[in-house]
Amino acid sequence: MEEQVRECIEKLRPLLQRDGGDIELVSVEEGVVKVRLMGACCGCPMSQMTLKAVVEDTLKKEVPGVERVETV
C-alpha cells in the first residue's frame, strides 16, 4: 500500500508545487496516511481544505485501504 500511496502523491505533487507548496509522505499505518505539507502550504488557510478535498479524496479513490490523511 505504501508504494501505491507514494506513486499517487507523486502525481499530486505538481498541483501543489504550481502554487509554491509541496507534500512529503511521512508514513502509512493501518489506513492512515501521514504527510508533511511544505512551502507555501505551511500556514496557508486553505491547506486543510486542499488536504481533504484533493489529497485525501484522490488517495481514497486510487489506493484501496486508505481511510484518512493527516498532517504532521
OpenMM code with the backbone's topology and positions (N, CA, C; nanometers):
from openmm import Vec3, app, unit

residues = "MET GLU GLU GLN VAL ARG GLU CYS ILE GLU LYS LEU ARG PRO LEU LEU GLN ARG ASP GLY GLY ASP ILE GLU LEU VAL SER VAL GLU GLU GLY VAL VAL LYS VAL ARG LEU MET GLY ALA CYS CYS GLY CYS PRO MET SER GLN MET THR LEU LYS ALA VAL VAL GLU ASP THR LEU LYS LYS GLU VAL PRO GLY VAL GLU ARG VAL GLU THR VAL".split()
positions = [
    Vec3(0.0826, -0.1197, 0.0000),
    Vec3(0.0000, 0.0000, 0.0000),
    Vec3(0.0866, 0.1256, 0.0000),
    Vec3(0.1972, 0.1232, 0.0737),
    Vec3(0.2802, 0.2430, 0.0829),
    Vec3(0.3324, 0.2867, -0.0536),
    Vec3(0.3701, 0.1914, -0.1364),
    Vec3(0.4218, 0.2268, -0.2699),
    Vec3(0.3127, 0.2896, -0.3552),
    Vec3(0.1904, 0.2391, -0.3455),
    Vec3(0.0780, 0.2970, -0.4195),
    Vec3(0.0507, 0.4393, -0.3724),
    Vec3(0.0567, 0.4610, -0.2428),
    Vec3(0.0361, 0.5950, -0.1864),
    Vec3(0.1455, 0.6887, -0.2369),
    Vec3(0.2689, 0.6407, -0.2339),
    Vec3(0.3824, 0.7215, -0.2795),
    Vec3(0.3647, 0.7625, -0.4270),
    Vec3(0.3237, 0.6692, -0.5107),
    Vec3(0.3024, 0.6985, -0.6527),
    Vec3(0.1907, 0.7998, -0.6725),
    Vec3(0.0841, 0.7875, -0.5965),
    Vec3(-0.0282, 0.8806, -0.6075),
    Vec3(0.0142, 1.0207, -0.5631),
    Vec3(0.0901, 1.0292, -0.4553),
    Vec3(0.1378, 1.1589, -0.4077),
    Vec3(0.2289, 1.2232, -0.5115),
    Vec3(0.3098, 1.1440, -0.5790),
    Vec3(0.3965, 1.1985, -0.6845),
    Vec3(0.3140, 1.2596, -0.7969),
    Vec3(0.1978, 1.2014, -0.8256),
    Vec3(0.1083, 1.2575, -0.9280),
    Vec3(0.0461, 1.3895, -0.8821),
    Vec3(0.0205, 1.4006, -0.7516),
    Vec3(-0.0413, 1.5215, -0.6966),
    Vec3(0.0591, 1.6340, -0.6739),
    Vec3(0.1856, 1.5992, -0.6568),
    Vec3(0.2896, 1.6967, -0.6229),
    Vec3(0.2924, 1.8182, -0.7166),
    Vec3(0.2870, 1.8010, -0.8496),
    Vec3(0.2921, 1.9190, -0.9379),
    Vec3(0.1783, 2.0186, -0.9131),
    Vec3(0.0621, 1.9685, -0.8731),
    Vec3(-0.0505, 2.0565, -0.8430),
    Vec3(-0.0164, 2.1494, -0.7265),
    Vec3(0.0442, 2.0943, -0.6231),
    Vec3(0.0825, 2.1754, -0.5071),
    Vec3(0.2014, 2.2653, -0.5382),
    Vec3(0.2955, 2.2142, -0.6141),
    Vec3(0.4144, 2.2917, -0.6484),
    Vec3(0.3792, 2.4114, -0.7365),
    Vec3(0.2750, 2.3987, -0.8144),
    Vec3(0.2324, 2.5089, -0.9017),
    Vec3(0.1991, 2.6340, -0.8205),
    Vec3(0.1532, 2.6125, -0.6973),
    Vec3(0.1194, 2.7251, -0.6094),
    Vec3(0.2265, 2.7512, -0.5043),
    Vec3(0.3451, 2.6942, -0.5227),
    Vec3(0.4561, 2.7197, -0.4322),
    Vec3(0.4631, 2.6272, -0.3122),
    Vec3(0.3796, 2.5236, -0.3098),
    Vec3(0.3799, 2.4298, -0.1985),
    Vec3(0.4439, 2.2981, -0.2371),
    Vec3(0.4370, 2.2041, -0.1462),
    Vec3(0.4875, 2.0697, -0.1728),
    Vec3(0.4319, 1.9764, -0.0659),
    Vec3(0.4489, 1.8473, -0.0884),
    Vec3(0.3990, 1.7467, 0.0046),
    Vec3(0.5020, 1.6346, 0.0157),
    Vec3(0.5139, 1.5797, 0.1355),
    Vec3(0.6078, 1.4710, 0.1603),
    Vec3(0.5358, 1.3614, 0.2368),
    Vec3(0.5488, 1.2373, 0.1910),
    Vec3(0.4915, 1.1241, 0.2618),
    Vec3(0.5773, 1.0941, 0.3843),
    Vec3(0.5126, 1.0855, 0.5007),
    Vec3(0.5827, 1.0546, 0.6248),
    Vec3(0.5647, 0.9066, 0.6591),
    Vec3(0.4397, 0.8584, 0.6568),
    Vec3(0.4155, 0.7180, 0.6882),
    Vec3(0.2765, 0.6749, 0.6431),
    Vec3(0.2604, 0.5435, 0.6364),
    Vec3(0.1304, 0.4828, 0.6111),
    Vec3(0.1135, 0.3753, 0.7178),
    Vec3(0.0123, 0.3919, 0.8024),
    Vec3(-0.0103, 0.2984, 0.9128),
    Vec3(-0.1584, 0.2674, 0.9269),
    Vec3(-0.1951, 0.1429, 0.9030),
    Vec3(-0.3328, 0.0970, 0.9216),
    Vec3(-0.4358, 0.1869, 0.8546),
    Vec3(-0.4133, 0.2231, 0.7295),
    Vec3(-0.5077, 0.3036, 0.6544),
    Vec3(-0.4964, 0.4532, 0.6752),
    Vec3(-0.4063, 0.4954, 0.7635),
    Vec3(-0.3869, 0.6380, 0.7895),
    Vec3(-0.2571, 0.6825, 0.7217),
    Vec3(-0.2714, 0.7767, 0.6296),
    Vec3(-0.1559, 0.8310, 0.5578),
    Vec3(-0.1162, 0.9609, 0.6268),
    Vec3(0.0096, 0.9694, 0.6662),
    Vec3(0.0597, 1.0915, 0.7306),
    Vec3(0.1536, 1.1614, 0.6341),
    Vec3(0.1265, 1.2905, 0.6131),
    Vec3(0.2056, 1.3696, 0.5199),
    Vec3(0.2520, 1.4984, 0.5866),
    Vec3(0.3523, 1.5585, 0.5273),
    Vec3(0.4024, 1.6886, 0.5714),
    Vec3(0.3802, 1.7857, 0.4562),
    Vec3(0.3083, 1.8938, 0.4826),
    Vec3(0.2905, 1.9989, 0.3825),
    Vec3(0.4046, 2.0980, 0.3978),
    Vec3(0.4598, 2.1415, 0.2861),
    Vec3(0.5769, 2.2287, 0.2903),
    Vec3(0.5573, 2.3489, 0.1975),
    Vec3(0.6524, 2.4394, 0.2032),
    Vec3(0.6498, 2.5570, 0.1172),
    Vec3(0.5318, 2.6461, 0.1489),
    Vec3(0.4668, 2.6945, 0.0459),
    Vec3(0.3544, 2.7862, 0.0631),
    Vec3(0.2357, 2.7218, 0.1336),
    Vec3(0.2318, 2.5875, 0.1369),
    Vec3(0.1223, 2.5184, 0.2056),
    Vec3(0.1291, 2.5370, 0.3574),
    Vec3(0.2475, 2.5571, 0.4100),
    Vec3(0.2634, 2.5785, 0.5540),
    Vec3(0.1974, 2.7097, 0.5934),
    Vec3(0.1024, 2.7013, 0.6810),
    Vec3(0.0364, 2.8209, 0.7282),
    Vec3(-0.0714, 2.8754, 0.6360),
    Vec3(-0.0895, 2.8145, 0.5208),
    Vec3(-0.1933, 2.8603, 0.4281),
    Vec3(-0.3299, 2.8218, 0.4843),
    Vec3(-0.4232, 2.9171, 0.4909),
    Vec3(-0.5552, 2.8856, 0.5456),
    Vec3(-0.6317, 2.7818, 0.4621),
    Vec3(-0.5943, 2.7647, 0.3375),
    Vec3(-0.6624, 2.6689, 0.2503),
    Vec3(-0.5972, 2.5306, 0.2527),
    Vec3(-0.4871, 2.5153, 0.3247),
    Vec3(-0.4128, 2.3894, 0.3189),
    Vec3(-0.4944, 2.2698, 0.3682),
    Vec3(-0.5748, 2.2867, 0.4716),
    Vec3(-0.6551, 2.1741, 0.5212),
    Vec3(-0.7641, 2.1357, 0.4225),
    Vec3(-0.8186, 2.2339, 0.3532),
    Vec3(-0.9182, 2.2027, 0.2508),
    Vec3(-0.8530, 2.1290, 0.1343),
    Vec3(-0.7341, 2.1731, 0.0950),
    Vec3(-0.6600, 2.1052, -0.0110),
    Vec3(-0.6272, 1.9631, 0.0324),
    Vec3(-0.5864, 1.9467, 0.1565),
    Vec3(-0.5524, 1.8148, 0.2076),
    Vec3(-0.6717, 1.7203, 0.1989),
    Vec3(-0.7878, 1.7656, 0.2420),
    Vec3(-0.9067, 1.6796, 0.2432),
    Vec3(-0.9688, 1.6649, 0.1050),
    Vec3(-0.9897, 1.7769, 0.0357),
    Vec3(-1.0624, 1.7740, -0.0911),
    Vec3(-0.9804, 1.7227, -0.2080),
    Vec3(-0.8500, 1.7352, -0.2010),
    Vec3(-0.7660, 1.6915, -0.3125),
    Vec3(-0.6868, 1.5671, -0.2751),
    Vec3(-0.6018, 1.5779, -0.1755),
    Vec3(-0.5106, 1.4684, -0.1412),
    Vec3(-0.5875, 1.3473, -0.0875),
    Vec3(-0.6675, 1.3678, 0.0163),
    Vec3(-0.7386, 1.2557, 0.0769),
    Vec3(-0.8373, 1.1915, -0.0203),
    Vec3(-0.9163, 1.2719, -0.0896),
    Vec3(-1.0134, 1.2163, -0.1839),
    Vec3(-0.9455, 1.1356, -0.2938),
    Vec3(-0.8356, 1.1872, -0.3469),
    Vec3(-0.7637, 1.1166, -0.4534),
    Vec3(-0.7058, 0.9855, -0.4018),
    Vec3(-0.6427, 0.9901, -0.2846),
    Vec3(-0.5848, 0.8678, -0.2288),
    Vec3(-0.6920, 0.7631, -0.1999),
    Vec3(-0.8065, 0.8040, -0.1468),
    Vec3(-0.9143, 0.7094, -0.1184),
    Vec3(-0.9656, 0.6433, -0.2458),
    Vec3(-0.9714, 0.7189, -0.3537),
    Vec3(-1.0199, 0.6650, -0.4810),
    Vec3(-0.9185, 0.5718, -0.5462),
    Vec3(-0.7908, 0.6049, -0.5353),
    Vec3(-0.6885, 0.5314, -0.6092),
    Vec3(-0.6178, 0.4214, -0.5308),
    Vec3(-0.6217, 0.4270, -0.3987),
    Vec3(-0.5486, 0.3282, -0.3182),
    Vec3(-0.6457, 0.2605, -0.2207),
    Vec3(-0.6773, 0.1347, -0.2466),
    Vec3(-0.7668, 0.0627, -0.1547),
    Vec3(-0.7070, 0.0561, -0.0145),
    Vec3(-0.7922, 0.0807, 0.0842),
    Vec3(-0.7471, 0.0706, 0.2231),
    Vec3(-0.7149, 0.2025, 0.2897),
    Vec3(-0.7022, 0.3099, 0.2107),
    Vec3(-0.6749, 0.4407, 0.2717),
    Vec3(-0.8033, 0.4914, 0.3359),
    Vec3(-0.7964, 0.5210, 0.4647),
    Vec3(-0.9129, 0.5696, 0.5394),
    Vec3(-0.9106, 0.7205, 0.5570),
    Vec3(-0.7917, 0.7746, 0.5847),
    Vec3(-0.7818, 0.9205, 0.6017),
    Vec3(-0.6386, 0.9654, 0.5849),
    Vec3(-0.6233, 1.0976, 0.5701),
    Vec3(-0.4909, 1.1593, 0.5551),
    Vec3(-0.4775, 1.2643, 0.6649),
    Vec3(-0.3628, 1.2637, 0.7315),
    Vec3(-0.3344, 1.3600, 0.8387),
    Vec3(-0.2039, 1.4305, 0.8110),
    Vec3(-0.1920, 1.5533, 0.8609),
    Vec3(-0.0649, 1.6241, 0.8518),
    Vec3(0.0123, 1.6065, 0.9810),
    Vec3(0.1434, 1.6093, 0.9694),
    Vec3(0.2303, 1.6013, 1.0874),
    Vec3(0.3184, 1.7234, 1.0919),
] * unit.nanometer
topology = app.Topology()
chain = topology.addChain("A")
for resn in residues:
    res = topology.addResidue(resn, chain)
    for name in ("N", "CA", "C"):
        topology.addAtom(name, app.Element.getBySymbol(name[0]), res)
